[in-house]
């Protein structure tokens, strides 16, 4: 069965800290891995990764995928209170699974 | 460009009733996916529509159904509501062949 596991489930840090969120997956015919940030309602898209070893970066956030070890990390440097949210990792599979993102349970980040 | 919109935003129904939720995708997006989000299960895929056809379906009972119109707007229907159907229902749209999905604000359904 396809699954996505995120760790830790929750995390409390102080402003200015750097955090690393983890996402491991088992999916047949991997196509892409996506990261979303969910603050109140709608998850907002952060990154999509399809190739191993290529870092995606946006400001203080960055992410990398390891297709051999089946995991991805999301790094946030110099955290701010506005980074407090649930971060969701999702995986899309090839063929026959159009539109179906398999989500992890998320990591709840609290920045104090 | 306007984002994904969902109506209504909040809904309270009683057991046994049925409900219809609506989703308007981003202009130009032809694929619409629906998800159920609960604290215990996280985000779970319901179904995906493209060109008025359901291409993919998750593991939900037949009480959950949907459709898509020629303008790509989509509706989902839940019949014979149960207490366990209380959840945030999210819809997401994407371009044909695109990996990333963009989410609407969701409809919060409470079944009493």
Interface residues (C-beta under 8 A of the other chain):
Chain A: X31 X32 X34 X36 X41 X42 X43 X44 X45 X48 X50 X88 X90 X92 X96 X97 X98 X99 X100 X101 X102 X103 X104 X105 X106
Chain B: X3 X4 X31 X32 X33 X35 X42 X43 X44 X45 X47 X48 X49 X50 X55 X56 X58 X88 X90 X92 X94 X99 X100 X101 X102 X103 X104 X105 X106
